[in-house]
Amino acid sequence: MSDDTKSAATGGLSRRGKAFVFGDNIDTDLLAPGPYMRESAEVLASHCLEAIDPDFASDVQRGDIVVGGESFGIGSSREQAVQSLVVLGVGAIVARSFARIFYRNALNFGLPALACPDLQAERGDELEVRPVDGVVINHTSGQQYACEKIPPELMDIVSVGGMMPWLARRLNNEAKAKSAAANATHGDTGGAP
């Protein structure tokens, strides 16, 4: 069973789910196939990785973990590659390495992406990803692997669903603080406008 849990012991969001394992050089055209780019996000996602795993989109469950090899997300900078994984409910991506723009897009869309060069996993293994701690645990094999940590300030962006929700929250908090300061100022002058 897949789940997302907030835990002080893990230092932030922990993701746990079934592993879907892919090789090196998974490019953005495999994740978001060009012929479906004009379709809705849901239709595009239904074709995610179908060229190498026709059952991936129908088999992946909310919270499951995608495991990749070297250069995961190479190719064009299309954000739809990450959006497809988000629409499918993928909980995290763990790979030996990531294409720079794909990595940035993943965090901006609220999807943890961790570089973990030594991870050993088979399809169906139960994985737990602890992004802030920089740890991936393969509960099926009983092995634990160190990976690059996602800094807490970036996990704050991920935990609220990505950059746009994070910015909305920040702007809302700033507006509330400004309003409270203005109200306090009016209160100090006896309420005179």
Residue pairs with C-beta under 8 A, 6 or more apart in sequence:
2 16
2 17
2 18
2 61
2 62
2 63
2 64
2 91
3 16
3 17
3 63
4 13
4 14
4 15
4 16
4 63
4 91
5 13
5 14
5 16
6 12
6 13
6 14
7 14
10 130
10 132
10 133
11 130
11 132
11 133
11 152
12 130
12 131
12 132
12 133
12 152
12 155
12 159
13 112
13 131
13 132
13 155
13 158
13 159
14 128
14 129
14 130
14 131
15 63
15 65
15 91
15 92
15 112
15 128
15 129
15 131
16 63
16 91
16 126
16 127
16 128
16 129
16 139
17 61
17 62
17 63
17 64
17 65
17 91
17 92
17 126
17 127
18 61
18 64
18 65
18 124
18 125
18 126
18 127
19 64
19 65
19 67
19 121
19 122
19 123
19 124
19 125
19 126
19 127
19 138
20 53
20 56
20 59
20 60
20 64
20 65
20 66
20 67
20 123
21 67
21 121
21 122
21 123
22 49
22 52
22 53
22 66
22 67
22 68
22 69
22 72
23 68
23 69
24 68
24 69
24 70
24 71
24 96
25 69
25 70
25 71
25 74
26 49
26 52
26 68
26 69
26 71
26 72
26 73
26 74
27 73
27 74
27 75
28 73
28 74
28 75
28 76
28 77
28 78
28 80
28 81
28 102
29 75
29 76
30 48
30 49
30 51
30 52
31 48
31 49
31 73
31 80
31 81
31 82
31 84
31 85
32 44
32 48
32 78
32 80
32 81
32 83
32 84
33 44
33 47
33 48
33 50
33 51
36 43
36 44
36 47
37 44
37 78
37 80
41 80
41 83
41 84
41 87
42 87
44 80
44 83
44 84
44 87
45 57
45 83
45 84
45 85
45 87
45 88
46 57
46 58
47 57
47 84
48 56
48 57
48 84
48 85
48 88
49 56
49 57
50 56
50 57
57 88
60 66
60 88
60 89
60 90
61 89
62 89
62 91
63 89
63 90
63 91
64 89
64 90
64 91
65 90
65 91
65 92
65 93
65 94
65 127
65 129
66 85
66 90
66 92
66 93
66 94
67 93
67 94
67 95
67 119
67 121
67 127
68 93
68 94
68 95
68 96
69 95
69 96
70 95
70 96
70 97
71 97
71 98
71 99
72 93
72 95
72 96
72 97
72 98
72 99
72 102
72 113
73 81
73 82
73 98
73 99
73 101
73 102
73 103
73 105
73 106
74 99
74 102
75 81
75 99
77 101
77 102
77 105
79 105
79 108
79 109
81 102
81 105
82 102
82 105
82 106
82 108
82 109
82 111
83 109
85 93
85 106
85 111
86 109
86 110
86 111
90 111
91 112
91 129
92 111
92 112
92 113
92 114
92 129
92 131
93 106
93 111
93 112
93 113
93 114
94 113
94 114
94 116
94 119
94 127
94 129
94 136
94 147
95 113
95 114
95 115
95 116
96 115
96 116
96 117
96 119
97 115
97 117
98 106
98 113
98 115
102 113
103 113
106 112
106 113
107 113
107 150
107 154
107 157
107 158
107 162
107 163
108 157
108 162
108 163
109 162
109 163
110 157
110 158
110 159
110 160
110 161
110 162
110 165
111 158
111 162
112 129
112 131
112 150
112 155
112 158
113 150
114 129
114 131
114 134
114 136
114 147
114 148
114 150
115 147
115 148
116 136
116 145
116 146
116 147
116 148
117 147
118 145
118 146
119 136
119 138
119 145
119 147
120 138
120 141
120 143
120 145
121 127
121 138
121 140
121 141
122 140
124 140
125 138
125 139
125 140
125 141
126 138
126 139
126 140
127 136
127 137
127 138
127 139
128 136
128 137
128 139
129 135
129 136
130 136
130 137
131 149
131 150
131 155
131 158
132 149
132 150
132 151
132 152
132 155
133 149
134 146
134 147
134 148
134 149
134 150
135 144
135 145
135 146
135 147
136 144
136 145
136 147
137 143
137 144
137 145
138 144
138 145
150 158
156 166
157 163
157 166
160 166
160 169
186 192
186 193
